[in-house]
Amino acid sequence: MDVLSITRNVRMSPQKMREVVRQIQGLPATKAMAVLAIIPRKSARVVSKTLKSAIANAEHNHRLDPASLVVKEAVAGAATTYKRVTPKARGSMGPILKRNCHVRIIVSDL
């Protein structure tokens, strides 16, 4: 059975988030939590919270054993981008793109 957990509108670019998300894909859930615990990045903390939520959903809603869960899919996709401007030379403006992302994790018992 597949169990889904999504964290939306994380204030970080999807590119930075994907570096961490790719490391846990296909791992057992307990091992993925251990890997995320030693990664010193903000994105690792966000992915860890999302993974904990997916494990809790599986345990509480579907009565699955947390030890048998595997990270089937872990994806970081783009969300709405905030557009800001900064002053440039001769009265013009330069764009600043503040990117956001969504994190989706699917755990499964095999």
Secondary structure, 3 states (H helix, E strand, C coil): CEEEEEEEEECCCHHHHHHHHHHHCCCEHHHHHHHHHHCCCHHHHHHHHHHHHHHHHHHHHCCCCHHHEEEEEEEEEECCCEEEEEECHHHCEEEEEECCEEEEEEEEEC
